[in-house]
Amino acid sequence: MRIKKVLIELNIEEKINKKHGIYREEIEYALLDGKPIFFRTKDNKYVAITSKERYITIIFLFKKGIANIRTAYPSSDWQIRLYKKKGLRK
């Protein structure tokens, strides 16, 4: 998956920051410059798990190279284990 642009609506950005302490810059870095692993959900959304200074999970819609962020939050222990397991296989 090649993400060219990250879109975050202002109200979603504020919610993610307030509720989870994750900033736009962290999400953008994670998807554009980081080494995320991706999964597709049953309802055609995508999940990215990635790490820079901490592990975060990002839920987004994807169309024509644009990731439209729905939410992001610190990864749970099982998501971190999954990231480490899948990341080693690459």
ABEGO torsion letter per residue (X at the ends): XBBABBBBBAAAAAAAAAAAGBBAAAAAAAAAABBBBBBBBAAGBBBBBBBBABBBBBBBBBBGGBBBBABBBBBBAAAAAAAAAAAAAX
